[in-house]
Amino acid sequence: MKVSKEKAAANRAAIVKAAGRLFRERGFDKVGVAEITKAAGLTHGGFYGHFPSKDALAVEACDAAFEESLGRLPADEAAPDGALNAFLERYLRDIHRERPAAGCPMSIFAMEVARLDPALQSRFGEGTERFFEAVAERLPDTVTDPVARRARAIAIVSALVGGMALARATAQGAPELSGEILAALREQLRALAR
């Protein structure tokens, strides 16, 4: 039975969405194609009609995860405390720490991507660059030098990613420390955002 173009596109999107969630939840190597297609409500057999390999899917899922994460930024624009502070508060919440499957791909994929396919590494780099640009755009007008803006944006994003990774790594064994990491980052990064 032939599937319409619309249905094929919907199936592909469902696979990408399921893969993005599962990859963020458990890692690229800990999730198989059969599990991804099952989570998408499809059978394993149709996967290769959409993607030539799991690596190709990983690249698209990484892209989609960055799109999802970056897509949340416009909602911060109307925040009374400023878009950057709203982003920092949202990023450093307990719920982001506890729900990696719906969170930022950088804090989940950063260490793993370095050991994977070069195409995925390249795409991850592009997504990270987009975060640097988004944060630089949201810095206050008092930071006028473009080089200084970029450096500050890189410092903020890097602290967010590393801090969230540490908060997740300590959440079960040292929950007080995990909370302290998030609280300290909220305070210190707000100062950098000024």
C-alpha positions, 0 to 999 in steps of 0.5 A, a space after each residue: 500500500 503506497 503512502 501519500 507524500 504527506 503521510 511519509 513526511 509526517 512519518 519522517 517527522 515522527 521518527 526525527 522527533 522520537 529520535 531527538 527525545 531518545 538520544 537526549 534521554 539516553 545517548 546516541 549509542 544506547 538507542 536502536 533504530 527499532 526502539 526509535 521507530 516504535 516510539 514514533 508509532 511505526 515499524 522498523 521496516 520503514 526506517 530505511 525508506 526515510 534515512 540511509 543510516 542511524 547516523 543520518 538520522 542523528 544529524 537530523 535529530 540534532 538539528 531538530 533538537 537545536 531548532 526546538 531549543 532555539 525556538 523557545 527564545 522568542 518567548 523570552 523577549 517580553 520578559 520584564 527582566 529582559 530576554 537574556 535573564 529569562 533565558 538563563 532562569 529557564 535554562 537553569 531550572 530544576 525541571 530542565 535538569 530533570 527532563 533532559 529528553 526535552 532539554 537543550 541538546 548542548 548539555 546532553 550531546 557535548 561529550 558524546 558528539 566528540 566521539 561520533 560521526 564528523 557530519 554530526 560533529 559539524 551540525 552540532 557545531 552549527 547549532 552551538 554557533 547559533 546559540 552563541 549568536 542568540 545570546 550575543 544578540 540578547 546582551 545589553 547594549 552597554 557591551 558594544 565591542 563585537 569581539 567582547 560580545 561574542 566572548 561573553 556569549 561564549 562564556 555564558 553558553 559554555 557555563 550553562 552547558 557545563 553547569 547543567 551537565 554537572 547538575 545532572 551528574 550530581 542530582 542523584 548522588 549529591 542533590 544539595 550540590 546539584 541545586 547549589 550548582 544551579 543557584 550559583 550559575 543563576 547568580 553569576 551568569 546574571 552578572 555576566 548578562 548585565 
